[in-house]
Amino acid sequence: MAQSVFFHDKIEKIDMGKGVIRQDFASGTNMNVLHWNMSDKSVVGMHTHPQEQFGYCIKGGFELTIGDEVFHLKAGDAYLVPANVPHAFVAVGETEAIDVFSPIKTEFPWDKK
């Protein structure tokens, strides 16, 4: 049986650099779930990927660019980024979010590794 329960404090924190920390929460057959902590004003620059991306802002907020539109999100707001559409994030305050990707996303070109 696949793992069904995930404890936040037991999941490795991956330093992506420039104030962005990722935790790979869960991965199923068709989707994966990531947890993010971003320091104030940290940036995930404009990028695209073939996965659809749903996200939920837990704490803080984002200036989110999707295509040519800019949105200002706060805790409790959510977003859906279609596959292959350019998008970028700038954290507003100490920010925490969850992202769900389908199909599974494993490549992060801005990773400092």
Secondary structure, 3 states (H helix, E strand, C coil): CCCCCCCHHHCCCEEEECCEEEEEEEECCCCEEEEEEECCCCEEEEECCCCEEEEEEEECEEEEEECCEEEEEECCCEEEECCCCCEEEEECCCEEEEEEEECCCCCCCCCCC
